[in-house]
Amino acid sequence: MATQAITAKDINALSGRDYPEAWRVSETARRLITRLEARLAYWLRYRATVNELEFLTDRQLADVGIVRANIREHARIAARVAGE
C-alpha cells in the first residue's frame, strides 16, 4: 500500500485556515532587508574609498586636491554619489 505525504498546506486546506507560506516575507521585512542591503553597499564603497585614499602619499593627494584630514569626508561624498 502506497503512502501519501501530508503537507502543512493540506492540513490548512482541511481546517479552512489559510496561513502564509513560511518562505514568504512580509512587505515590512522586505523593505528592511532592502534598506540593510543599501546601507551595507554604501559602507563597503566608503571603506574601499578610504582605504585607497589613505594608501596615497601626501603629494598624490595634493595632486587631486585632497588634504589627508578630509579623506573621510571625501569618501562619504563619493560613496553617496556612487550609490545613486
N, C-alpha and C positions, 0 to 999 in steps of 0.2 A: 504494500500500500504506500503510495507516494504522500509525502507531507508537503504542506504549503507553508511558507514563512508568512507570518502575520506582522505587518509593519505598524508603526505608530499612526501612519496615515489611515490605515484600515480601521484601527480602533477609534480614531477620531470620527471617521465617517459613520461607524456603527452607533457611536454615542450621540451623534448630532452636533458635536462641537467642532469648531474649526480653529485649531491652534496654528500659529505661524510656524513655518518650517524652521528648524534650528539654524540653518545656514543663512537665513535672511537677516539682513542688518537693517535696523531702523534708519530712517532718514536722519535723525539726530546723530546717531553713531557714524553714519556715512559722512556727514558734514564735519564731525570731529576728526575723523581719520584724514579727510582731505586737508583740513587746516594743519594737522600734525605733519603730514607729508610736505606741505608747502613750507612750513617752518623749518623742518629738517633740511630741505633743499636749500633754503636761504642760509642756514647756519653752515652747511657744507661749502657753499660758494664763498661765504665770508671767511671761513678758516683757510680755504685754499688761497684766497687773495692775500690775506695777512701773511701766510707762510711765504708766498712768492715775493712779496714786497720786503719782508724782513730779511730775506736772503740777499737782496741787493745791497751794494755799498752806498755810502752817503753820496758819493759822486754820481752814481747811476740814478739814485732817487732825485738828486738835484736836476739831472738832465730831463727828467719827466715832470719836474715841478712839484715834487712831494717832499715834505720835511718828515724825518723819521718819527717825530712826535705825532704826526697826523695820519699815520698808516691806518690805524683802526677806523678813523672817520672815513677815509677814502674807501676802505674795504666795505664798510656798511653801505655807502652810496653805490658802489659797484655791484654789490650783491643784490641790492634792491632793484637797480636798473636792469640787471641781467635776468631777474625773475619776472619781469613784466612782459 
